[in-house]
Amino acid sequence: MSNKKTIRRIAECGILMALALALSFFKIIKLPSGGSVTLAILPLVIISARQGFLIGSLCGFAFGILLLINGPYIVHPIQFLLDYPLAYSTMGIAGIIKWETSLKATTATTIANIIKFHCHVIAGVVFFSQSQKNFNEALTFSYAYNSGHLLPETIICAAIVWFIAMKHKELCSRQNLD
């Protein structure tokens, strides 16, 4: 890949990651024990749509580290990995399916968010198992708690992606920079 194409890819990813970080500060809903509804994942799935799975995953991982730097909430090393770098690296999965239609874009975004949701649920089990009596209670509470913010976030993001893929196909098209 030429230097010009490399610079373009880095610049695009950097701008979209900066937008994701800025959007993470605007909380539509904020839950008391962590977790909030934001539009931060939207630029991450767009990176994945434009650059593919690997670059999308790497940018998501880096974004998780940026969130960690800006306001960590860590109770356990496993929870740290699952809530920050691994959860956001799953946004790369949105780049596996080419966003040729609104339905494909929404499906790819939803699948990535479901996997991210399960990373947060497992992290929540680690968090809640410290105060709950058994694993089943911690799992149930983690599913309920994380559904409170991740379900609305997924629905909002999927709706916006649907609109973007329908009205602005050029924003979703895979960049052939190789």
C-alpha positions in Angstrom: 0.0 0.0 0.0 1.3 3.4 -0.9 2.2 6.1 1.7 -0.7 8.3 0.5 -3.2 5.4 1.0 -1.8 4.6 4.4 -2.0 8.2 5.6 -5.6 8.4 4.3 -6.5 5.3 6.2 -4.8 6.5 9.4 -6.4 9.9 9.1 -9.9 8.5 8.5 -9.6 6.1 11.5 -8.2 8.9 13.7 -11.0 11.3 12.9 -13.7 8.7 13.4 -12.2 7.5 16.7 -11.9 11.1 17.9 -15.6 11.6 17.0 -16.4 8.3 18.9 -14.6 9.6 22.0 -16.4 13.0 21.8 -19.7 11.2 21.4 -18.9 9.1 24.5 -19.2 12.2 26.7 -22.8 12.9 25.6 -24.8 10.5 27.6 -28.4 10.0 26.7 -28.9 7.7 29.7 -26.4 7.1 32.5 -26.8 4.1 34.9 -25.6 4.4 38.5 -23.0 1.5 38.4 -21.5 2.3 35.1 -22.8 2.0 31.6 -24.6 4.6 29.5 -26.4 5.1 26.2 -24.2 7.1 23.8 -23.7 7.3 20.1 -19.9 6.5 20.5 -20.2 3.1 18.7 -21.6 4.7 15.5 -18.2 6.0 14.2 -16.6 2.6 15.2 -19.0 0.6 13.1 -18.5 3.0 10.2 -14.8 2.4 10.4 -15.5 -1.3 10.2 -17.8 -0.8 7.2 -15.3 1.2 5.4 -12.0 -0.5 6.4 -13.1 -4.0 7.2 -12.9 -6.4 10.1 -9.3 -6.1 11.1 -8.9 -2.3 11.0 -12.3 -2.0 12.7 -11.3 -4.3 15.5 -8.0 -2.6 16.0 -9.7 0.8 16.1 -12.3 -0.6 18.5 -9.5 -2.0 20.7 -7.7 1.4 20.7 -11.0 3.2 21.5 -11.5 0.9 24.5 -8.1 2.0 25.7 -9.0 5.6 25.2 -12.2 5.1 27.3 -10.1 3.5 29.9 -7.7 6.5 30.1 -10.6 8.9 30.3 -12.6 7.4 33.2 -11.9 3.8 34.1 -14.1 1.7 36.4 -12.1 -1.4 37.2 -12.9 -4.0 39.8 -11.1 -7.0 38.3 -8.5 -7.6 35.5 -11.0 -9.8 33.6 -13.7 -7.1 33.9 -11.2 -4.5 32.7 -10.4 -6.5 29.5 -14.0 -7.4 28.8 -15.5 -3.9 29.5 -12.9 -1.9 27.6 -10.6 -3.2 24.9 -12.3 -6.5 24.0 -15.9 -5.2 24.1 -15.1 -2.3 21.7 -12.9 -4.5 19.4 -16.0 -6.5 18.6 -17.3 -3.5 16.6 -14.9 -4.8 13.9 -17.5 -7.6 13.3 -19.7 -5.0 11.7 -17.1 -4.9 8.9 -17.5 -8.6 8.0 -20.7 -8.0 6.1 -20.4 -5.4 3.2 -23.0 -2.7 3.8 -24.6 -3.0 0.3 -28.1 -2.4 1.7 -29.6 -0.9 4.7 -30.7 -4.3 6.0 -27.1 -5.6 5.7 -25.7 -2.6 7.5 -28.3 -2.9 10.3 -27.7 -6.6 10.6 -23.9 -6.2 10.8 -24.2 -3.4 13.4 -26.7 -5.4 15.5 -24.6 -8.6 15.4 -21.5 -6.6 16.6 -23.5 -5.0 19.3 -24.9 -8.3 20.5 -21.4 -9.7 20.9 -20.3 -6.5 22.7 -23.3 -6.9 25.0 -22.2 -10.4 26.0 -18.7 -9.1 26.7 -20.2 -6.6 29.1 -22.5 -9.2 30.6 -19.6 -11.5 31.4 -17.7 -8.5 32.8 -20.8 -7.7 34.9 -20.9 -11.3 36.3 -17.4 -10.7 37.5 -18.5 -7.3 39.0 -21.8 -8.5 40.5 -20.5 -11.8 41.7 -18.6 -9.9 44.4 -21.9 -8.8 46.0 -24.3 -11.5 44.9 -24.7 -14.9 46.6 -24.3 -17.1 43.6 -23.4 -17.2 39.9 -27.0 -17.4 38.6 -28.0 -14.3 40.5 -25.0 -12.4 39.2 -25.7 -13.6 35.7 -29.3 -12.6 35.8 -28.6 -9.2 37.3 -25.8 -8.6 34.8 -28.2 -9.4 31.9 -30.8 -7.1 33.3 -28.5 -4.3 34.1 -26.6 -4.3 30.8 -29.9 -4.6 28.9 -30.9 -1.3 30.4 -28.3 0.7 28.5 -27.0 -1.6 25.7 -30.4 -2.5 24.2 -31.4 1.2 23.7 -27.9 2.0 22.4 -28.1 -0.9 19.9 -31.6 0.1 18.7 -30.6 3.8 18.2 -27.3 2.9 16.5 -29.1 0.4 14.2 -31.7 3.0 13.2 -29.0 5.6 12.4 -27.0 3.0 10.4 -30.2 2.1 8.5 -30.6 5.8 7.5 -27.0 6.3 6.7 -26.8 3.1 4.5 -30.0 4.2 2.7 -29.3 7.9 2.1 -25.5 8.1 2.2 -24.1 4.9 0.6 -20.7 6.6 0.0 -20.1 6.7 3.8 -20.6 3.0 4.1 -18.7 1.7 1.1 -15.6 -0.4 1.6 -12.4 1.5 0.9 -10.1 -0.3 -1.5 -6.9 1.1 -0.2 -4.8 -2.1 -0.5 
